[in-house]
Amino acid sequence: MESEYLISRRGAGIYLTTSGEKAAETIIRRHRIAERLLKDLFQMEPEQYEKIACEFEHI
């Protein structure tokens, strides 16, 4: 992640860069959209749609 400029190290901390924050927002958005699709359209239970949504966010 550091080589992709998504995080930076300062002192003992690790922080998201601006690019890292944008990437995180994109992943969260994909995950939430996938959850809504699976829940609303396919009427899946949380146990079912959570696992599948995790896979969707990486597509």
MMTF fields as JSON, N, C-alpha, C and O atoms, coordinates in Angstrom:
{
  "mmtfVersion": "1.0.0",
  "mmtfProducer": "UNKNOWN",
  "numBonds": 235,
  "numAtoms": 236,
  "numGroups": 59,
  "numChains": 1,
  "numModels": 1,
  "chainsPerModel": [1],
  "groupsPerChain": [59],
  "chainIdList": ["A"],
  "bondAtomList": [4, 2, 8, 6, 12, 10, 16, 14, 20, 18, 24, 22, 28, 26, 32, 30, 36, 34, 40, 38, 44, 42, 48, 46, 52, 50, 56, 54, 60, 58, 64, 62, 68, 66, 72, 70, 76, 74, 80, 78, 84, 82, 88, 86, 92, 90, 96, 94, 100, 98, 104, 102, 108, 106, 112, 110, 116, 114, 120, 118, 124, 122, 128, 126, 132, 130, 136, 134, 140, 138, 144, 142, 148, 146, 152, 150, 156, 154, 160, 158, 164, 162, 168, 166, 172, 170, 176, 174, 180, 178, 184, 182, 188, 186, 192, 190, 196, 194, 200, 198, 204, 202, 208, 206, 212, 210, 216, 214, 220, 218, 224, 222, 228, 226, 232, 230],
  "bondOrderList": [1, 1, 1, 1, 1, 1, 1, 1, 1, 1, 1, 1, 1, 1, 1, 1, 1, 1, 1, 1, 1, 1, 1, 1, 1, 1, 1, 1, 1, 1, 1, 1, 1, 1, 1, 1, 1, 1, 1, 1, 1, 1, 1, 1, 1, 1, 1, 1, 1, 1, 1, 1, 1, 1, 1, 1, 1, 1],
  "groupList": [{"groupName": "MET", "atomNameList": ["N", "CA", "C", "O"], "elementList": ["N", "C", "C", "O"], "formalChargeList": [0, 0, 0, 0], "bondAtomList": [1, 0, 2, 1, 3, 2], "bondOrderList": [1, 1, 2], "singleLetterCode": "M", "chemCompType": "L-PEPTIDE LINKING"}, {"groupName": "GLU", "atomNameList": ["N", "CA", "C", "O"], "elementList": ["N", "C", "C", "O"], "formalChargeList": [0, 0, 0, 0], "bondAtomList": [1, 0, 2, 1, 3, 2], "bondOrderList": [1, 1, 2], "singleLetterCode": "E", "chemCompType": "L-PEPTIDE LINKING"}, {"groupName": "SER", "atomNameList": ["N", "CA", "C", "O"], "elementList": ["N", "C", "C", "O"], "formalChargeList": [0, 0, 0, 0], "bondAtomList": [1, 0, 2, 1, 3, 2], "bondOrderList": [1, 1, 2], "singleLetterCode": "S", "chemCompType": "L-PEPTIDE LINKING"}, {"groupName": "TYR", "atomNameList": ["N", "CA", "C", "O"], "elementList": ["N", "C", "C", "O"], "formalChargeList": [0, 0, 0, 0], "bondAtomList": [1, 0, 2, 1, 3, 2], "bondOrderList": [1, 1, 2], "singleLetterCode": "Y", "chemCompType": "L-PEPTIDE LINKING"}, {"groupName": "LEU", "atomNameList": ["N", "CA", "C", "O"], "elementList": ["N", "C", "C", "O"], "formalChargeList": [0, 0, 0, 0], "bondAtomList": [1, 0, 2, 1, 3, 2], "bondOrderList": [1, 1, 2], "singleLetterCode": "L", "chemCompType": "L-PEPTIDE LINKING"}, {"groupName": "ILE", "atomNameList": ["N", "CA", "C", "O"], "elementList": ["N", "C", "C", "O"], "formalChargeList": [0, 0, 0, 0], "bondAtomList": [1, 0, 2, 1, 3, 2], "bondOrderList": [1, 1, 2], "singleLetterCode": "I", "chemCompType": "L-PEPTIDE LINKING"}, {"groupName": "ARG", "atomNameList": ["N", "CA", "C", "O"], "elementList": ["N", "C", "C", "O"], "formalChargeList": [0, 0, 0, 0], "bondAtomList": [1, 0, 2, 1, 3, 2], "bondOrderList": [1, 1, 2], "singleLetterCode": "R", "chemCompType": "L-PEPTIDE LINKING"}, {"groupName": "GLY", "atomNameList": ["N", "CA", "C", "O"], "elementList": ["N", "C", "C", "O"], "formalChargeList": [0, 0, 0, 0], "bondAtomList": [1, 0, 2, 1, 3, 2], "bondOrderList": [1, 1, 2], "singleLetterCode": "G", "chemCompType": "PEPTIDE LINKING"}, {"groupName": "ALA", "atomNameList": ["N", "CA", "C", "O"], "elementList": ["N", "C", "C", "O"], "formalChargeList": [0, 0, 0, 0], "bondAtomList": [1, 0, 2, 1, 3, 2], "bondOrderList": [1, 1, 2], "singleLetterCode": "A", "chemCompType": "L-PEPTIDE LINKING"}, {"groupName": "THR", "atomNameList": ["N", "CA", "C", "O"], "elementList": ["N", "C", "C", "O"], "formalChargeList": [0, 0, 0, 0], "bondAtomList": [1, 0, 2, 1, 3, 2], "bondOrderList": [1, 1, 2], "singleLetterCode": "T", "chemCompType": "L-PEPTIDE LINKING"}, {"groupName": "LYS", "atomNameList": ["N", "CA", "C", "O"], "elementList": ["N", "C", "C", "O"], "formalChargeList": [0, 0, 0, 0], "bondAtomList": [1, 0, 2, 1, 3, 2], "bondOrderList": [1, 1, 2], "singleLetterCode": "K", "chemCompType": "L-PEPTIDE LINKING"}, {"groupName": "HIS", "atomNameList": ["N", "CA", "C", "O"], "elementList": ["N", "C", "C", "O"], "formalChargeList": [0, 0, 0, 0], "bondAtomList": [1, 0, 2, 1, 3, 2], "bondOrderList": [1, 1, 2], "singleLetterCode": "H", "chemCompType": "L-PEPTIDE LINKING"}, {"groupName": "ASP", "atomNameList": ["N", "CA", "C", "O"], "elementList": ["N", "C", "C", "O"], "formalChargeList": [0, 0, 0, 0], "bondAtomList": [1, 0, 2, 1, 3, 2], "bondOrderList": [1, 1, 2], "singleLetterCode": "D", "chemCompType": "L-PEPTIDE LINKING"}, {"groupName": "PHE", "atomNameList": ["N", "CA", "C", "O"], "elementList": ["N", "C", "C", "O"], "formalChargeList": [0, 0, 0, 0], "bondAtomList": [1, 0, 2, 1, 3, 2], "bondOrderList": [1, 1, 2], "singleLetterCode": "F", "chemCompType": "L-PEPTIDE LINKING"}, {"groupName": "GLN", "atomNameList": ["N", "CA", "C", "O"], "elementList": ["N", "C", "C", "O"], "formalChargeList": [0, 0, 0, 0], "bondAtomList": [1, 0, 2, 1, 3, 2], "bondOrderList": [1, 1, 2], "singleLetterCode": "Q", "chemCompType": "L-PEPTIDE LINKING"}, {"groupName": "PRO", "atomNameList": ["N", "CA", "C", "O"], "elementList": ["N", "C", "C", "O"], "formalChargeList": [0, 0, 0, 0], "bondAtomList": [1, 0, 2, 1, 3, 2], "bondOrderList": [1, 1, 2], "singleLetterCode": "P", "chemCompType": "L-PEPTIDE LINKING"}, {"groupName": "CYS", "atomNameList": ["N", "CA", "C", "O"], "elementList": ["N", "C", "C", "O"], "formalChargeList": [0, 0, 0, 0], "bondAtomList": [1, 0, 2, 1, 3, 2], "bondOrderList": [1, 1, 2], "singleLetterCode": "C", "chemCompType": "L-PEPTIDE LINKING"}],
  "groupTypeList": [0, 1, 2, 1, 3, 4, 5, 2, 6, 6, 7, 8, 7, 5, 3, 4, 9, 9, 2, 7, 1, 10, 8, 8, 1, 9, 5, 5, 6, 6, 11, 6, 5, 8, 1, 6, 4, 4, 10, 12, 4, 13, 14, 0, 1, 15, 1, 14, 3, 1, 10, 5, 8, 16, 1, 13, 1, 11, 5],
  "groupIdList": [1, 2, 3, 4, 5, 6, 7, 8, 9, 10, 11, 12, 13, 14, 15, 16, 17, 18, 19, 20, 21, 22, 23, 24, 25, 26, 27, 28, 29, 30, 31, 32, 33, 34, 35, 36, 37, 38, 39, 40, 41, 42, 43, 44, 45, 46, 47, 48, 49, 50, 51, 52, 53, 54, 55, 56, 57, 58, 59],
  "secStructList": [7, 6, 6, 6, 6, 1, 3, 3, 3, 3, 6, 6, 3, 3, 3, 3, 7, 2, 2, 2, 2, 2, 2, 2, 2, 2, 2, 2, 2, 2, 2, 2, 2, 2, 2, 2, 0, 0, 0, 0, 0, 6, 7, 7, 7, 2, 2, 2, 2, 2, 2, 2, 2, 2, 2, 2, 6, 6, 7],
  "xCoordList": [0.81, 0.0, 0.864, 0.504, 1.991, 2.893, 3.466, 3.602, 3.799, 4.365, 3.32, 3.673, 2.054, 0.976, 0.533, -0.43, 1.239, 0.962, -0.427, -1.066, -0.89, -2.183, -2.032, -2.971, -0.84, -0.559, 0.773, 1.612, 0.946, 2.246, 2.549, 1.643, 3.815, 4.25, 4.791, 5.604, 4.324, 4.833, 5.021, 4.064, 6.258, 6.547, 6.151, 6.539, 5.387, 4.94, 3.611, 3.097, 3.045, 1.72, 1.749, 2.725, 0.654, 0.427, -0.876, -1.886, -0.852, -1.995, -2.351, -1.487, -3.64, -4.068, -3.667, -3.791, -3.188, -2.937, -4.272, -5.287, -4.275, -5.495, -5.951, -7.143, -5.007, -5.338, -5.87, -6.79, -5.298, -5.75, -7.162, -7.952, -7.485, -8.843, -9.84, -10.928, -9.483, -10.372, -10.577, -11.691, -9.505, -9.61, -10.504, -11.332, -10.343, -11.17, -12.635, -13.509, -12.915, -14.293, -14.911, -16.082, -14.131, -14.616, -14.948, -15.982, -14.085, -14.316, -15.565, -16.389, -15.713, -16.888, -18.157, -19.169, -18.108, -19.28, -19.673, -20.852, -18.694, -18.986, -19.609, -20.55, -19.078, -19.588, -21.044, -21.884, -21.343, -22.711, -23.691, -24.819, -23.271, -24.133, -24.411, -25.548, -23.388, -23.564, -24.51, -25.371, -24.359, -25.261, -26.709, -27.597, -26.946, -28.316, -28.892, -30.053, -28.099, -28.549, -28.96, -30.048, -28.086, -28.35, -29.513, -30.301, -29.624, -30.7, -32.035, -33.023, -32.067, -33.329, -33.834, -35.026, -32.948, -33.372, -33.511, -34.448, -32.579, -32.579, -33.066, -33.088, -33.458, -33.973, -33.104, -33.612, -31.806, -30.885, -30.813, -31.092, -30.44, -30.227, -28.812, -27.938, -28.593, -27.271, -26.098, -25.038, -26.28, -25.186, -24.804, -23.635, -25.804, -25.552, -24.936, -23.909, -25.576, -25.127, -23.824, -23.121, -23.488, -22.243, -21.016, -20.103, -21.005, -19.866, -19.739, -18.643, -20.854, -20.836, -20.454, -19.71, -20.963, -20.631, -19.133, -18.557, -18.503, -17.044, -16.31, -15.291, -16.828, -16.214, -16.458, -15.564, -17.659, -18.009, -17.129, -16.779, -16.77, -16.037, -14.661, -14.042, -14.178, -12.856, -12.921, -11.893, -14.117, -14.283, -14.047, -14.138],
  "yCoordList": [-1.183, 0.0, 1.262, 2.286, 1.159, 2.315, 2.571, 3.721, 1.506, 1.675, 2.211, 2.771, 2.041, 2.572, 3.959, 4.518, 4.511, 5.842, 5.943, 6.994, 4.839, 4.848, 5.15, 5.614, 4.881, 5.169, 5.894, 5.835, 6.573, 7.183, 6.922, 6.76, 6.885, 6.669, 7.974, 8.649, 8.315, 9.491, 9.093, 8.762, 9.128, 8.699, 7.245, 6.393, 6.96, 5.594, 5.292, 4.179, 6.279, 6.104, 5.798, 6.067, 5.231, 4.973, 5.673, 5.507, 6.454, 7.279, 7.074, 6.781, 7.23, 7.204, 8.509, 9.585, 8.402, 9.588, 10.019, 9.35, 11.107, 11.533, 10.446, 10.153, 9.852, 8.748, 7.55, 6.872, 7.289, 6.187, 6.395, 5.453, 7.634, 7.946, 7.757, 7.222, 8.188, 8.014, 6.537, 6.114, 5.752, 4.312, 3.658, 2.81, 4.044, 3.494, 3.854, 3.009, 5.093, 5.519, 4.714, 4.342, 4.443, 3.65, 2.231, 1.688, 1.631, 0.268, 0.22, -0.682, 1.18, 1.217, 1.401, 0.752, 2.277, 2.513, 1.243, 0.894, 0.555, -0.698, -1.723, -2.426, -1.802, -2.76, -2.441, -3.34, -1.19, -0.797, -1.007, -1.449, -0.694, -0.923, -2.411, -2.807, -3.23, -4.679, -5.188, -6.023, -4.694, -5.098, -4.761, -5.599, -3.538, -3.123, -3.961, -4.366, -4.222, -5.04, -6.423, -6.905, -7.052, -8.413, -8.463, -9.409, -7.462, -7.422, -7.086, -7.793, -6.014, -5.517, -6.314, -6.609, -6.658, -7.337, -8.841, -9.454, -9.432, -10.883, -11.334, -12.53, -10.378, -10.65, -11.625, -12.547, -11.407, -12.247, -11.763, -10.601, -12.658, -12.342, -11.768, -12.012, -10.998, -10.379, -11.363, -11.035, -12.544, -13.528, -13.894, -14.142, -13.924, -14.28, -13.119, -13.275, -11.954, -10.861, -10.224, -9.63, -10.327, -9.713, -10.358, -9.661, -11.681, -12.386, -12.068, -11.812, -12.087, -11.823, -10.368, -10.087, -9.442, -8.021, -7.791, -6.955, -8.518, -8.402, -8.786, -8.187, -9.776, -10.188, -9.141, -8.853, -8.579, -7.58, -6.342, -5.772, -5.923, -4.663, -4.707, -3.664, -5.905, -6.045, -6.197, -6.353, -6.15, -6.3, -4.969, -4.875],
  "zCoordList": [0.0, 0.0, 0.0, -0.581, 0.656, 0.679, -0.712, -1.128, -1.427, -2.77, -3.755, -4.793, -3.431, -4.275, -3.807, -4.332, -2.817, -2.264, -1.639, -1.695, -1.042, -0.364, 1.124, 1.772, 1.659, 3.064, 3.176, 2.277, 4.295, 4.595, 6.061, 6.878, 6.374, 7.759, 8.31, 7.677, 9.499, 10.205, 11.653, 12.353, 12.087, 13.452, 13.621, 12.821, 14.654, 14.91, 14.227, 14.341, 13.513, 12.921, 11.44, 10.739, 10.99, 9.57, 9.209, 9.893, 8.138, 7.77, 6.308, 5.481, 5.995, 4.607, 3.935, 4.52, 2.709, 1.901, 1.292, 1.487, 0.571, -0.118, -1.084, -1.176, -1.799, -2.715, -1.949, -2.408, -0.788, 0.05, 0.552, 0.609, 0.92, 1.367, 0.238, 0.455, -0.963, -2.118, -2.429, -2.738, -2.348, -2.594, -1.546, -1.879, -0.291, 0.784, 0.581, 0.773, 0.195, -0.065, -1.196, -1.128, -2.237, -3.365, -2.928, -3.316, -2.128, -1.647, -0.776, -0.924, 0.127, 1.003, 0.178, 0.442, -0.813, -1.664, -2.412, -2.466, -2.988, -3.697, -2.764, -3.134, -1.557, -0.577, -0.235, -0.21, 0.024, 0.392, -0.756, -0.536, -1.971, -3.133, -3.29, -3.543, -3.141, -3.25, -2.168, -2.444, -0.939, 0.146, -0.195, -0.041, -0.657, -0.977, -2.11, -2.053, -3.128, -4.247, -3.765, -4.081, -3.002, -2.54, -1.555, -1.572, -0.706, 0.284, -0.369, -0.169, -1.145, -1.69, -2.885, -2.978, -3.785, -5.005, -4.811, -5.322, -4.075, -3.905, -2.532, -2.242, -1.684, -0.341, 0.462, 1.1, 0.419, 1.186, 2.628, 2.924, 3.501, 4.909, 5.072, 4.24, 6.162, 6.364, 6.314, 5.781, 6.857, 6.84, 5.414, 5.116, 4.534, 3.145, 2.369, 1.709, 2.458, 1.601, 2.054, 1.236, 3.312, 3.791, 3.139, 2.696, 3.086, 2.494, 1.002, 0.503, 0.311, -1.128, -1.403, -2.343, -0.584, -0.757, -0.597, -1.294, 0.307, 0.481, -0.801, -1.145, -1.496, -2.754, -3.847, -4.642, -3.882, -4.891, -4.814, -5.848, -3.63, -3.486, -4.142, -4.352, -4.467, -5.082, -6.6, -7.259, -7.139, -8.594, -9.272, -10.496]
}
